[in-house]
Amino acid sequence: MKDLKFEQKRSLSRREAADQLTALADALREGTGAELELGPGTLSLRVPDDLRSEIEVEIGDGEIELEIELKWPTAKRRTEPSRTPAETDEATTRGSAPPEPGPSGTGS
């Protein structure tokens, strides 16, 4: 189930389409939140630095459809705590130490 879905379909001129895309591109470039004018209201989105994108073009039934999709997670991803240089050296030493010599099975 989706947490939220908003869909708007309307006719607009090439200039209006360009203005919408330009406003979104400017917000993405500046690193600010994206604000999209949607009829009577405005949708504000916080957009992270890294996104996934998908561009899809379909031609058929006398129409061309161009979809530009941007995706990003809603929550910050957890990262492992970074190790200090001493912890990294210790882990490397522990994992690569040669085995200790043990008693041999041949008695002399």
Secondary structure, 3 states (H helix, E strand, C coil): CCCCCCCCCCCCCHHHHHHHHHHHHHHHHHCCCEEEEECCEEEEECCCCCCEEEEEEEEECCEEEEEEEEECCCCCCCCCCCCCHHHHHHHHHHHHCCCCCCCCCCCC
